[in-house]
């Protein structure tokens, strides 16, 4: 161990694995701890794994992970790891356990949609939280009072959340830097061929130009406006004004770049949002229709069937639980 890596006392992270959790996010959060120990030449970090019943848990990819047992409420730092169906893991005993841990001063974290369990326990309050960008709209509908960002991660004194995926590496590197010093964090980053430690405020997604395959500032500005307001769609006149062109010119720009006009492009964005809300929440069809700018659930259903070849109800999958309302901080 070099002087640059002189550590503080050992810190233990406990991971609570929800069935269907993201293996990518979990490994990206745990592996930096292992590498930090190797580079520091001593166990500066330790970790333990828990599940609801102490049995192995299958990730979304099917990988089964053995755990150390059921949740240990004496853990000083707990990270909830979830995936596509986090609300399936919510139970009264778990909510009660998380609240007791919070009262004892435990630091509580979440990867990806694991923040659902913390929100359901009333533990996020007005503190900023984040989760995977795809799940953000549904989370905002379920917990409208929550302060949700689309940052890579949010670090508070006793609450920390992360978008999952590779963002978990950056969050844990930041925590390593805070606990054991930036030199060790940089060395761990190099081991992962992670060229730089991304700051928390960096956006999760590529910029719009990269995503749509064009740098035309007019198209970028219009699509940014579309994405900013799905619930109350702008008129074509508004969009054309944003681009500084006529409606006819806007039609030509979209047709040339995407093969469809701006109205169809905007409708497709709204339908994708509707599909996400249907899959991730228990919102009634009429509420989904309103949240995605349709005048009625029948109007949404017709457009949905035309685009996806199936009715909106087919997106419900195995959803069983009703959508939650805003929770009061316990």
Secondary structure, 3 states (H helix, E strand, C coil): CCHHHCCCCCEEEEEEECCCECHHHHHHHHHHHHHHHHHHCCCCEEEEEEECCCCCEEECCCCEECCCEECCCCCCEEEEECECCHHHHCCHHHHHHHHHHHHCCCEEEEEHHHHHHHHHCCCCCCCEEECCHHHHHHHHHHCCCCEEECECEEECCCEEEECCCCHHHHHHHHHHHHHHCHHHHHHHHHHCCCCCCCCCCCECCCCHHHHHCCCCHHHHHHHHHHHHCCCCCCCHHHHHHHHCCCHHHHHHHHHHHHCCCHHHHHHHHHHHHHHHHHHHCCCCHHHHHHHCCCCCHHHHHHHHHHHHCCCHHHHHCCCCCCCCCCCCCC
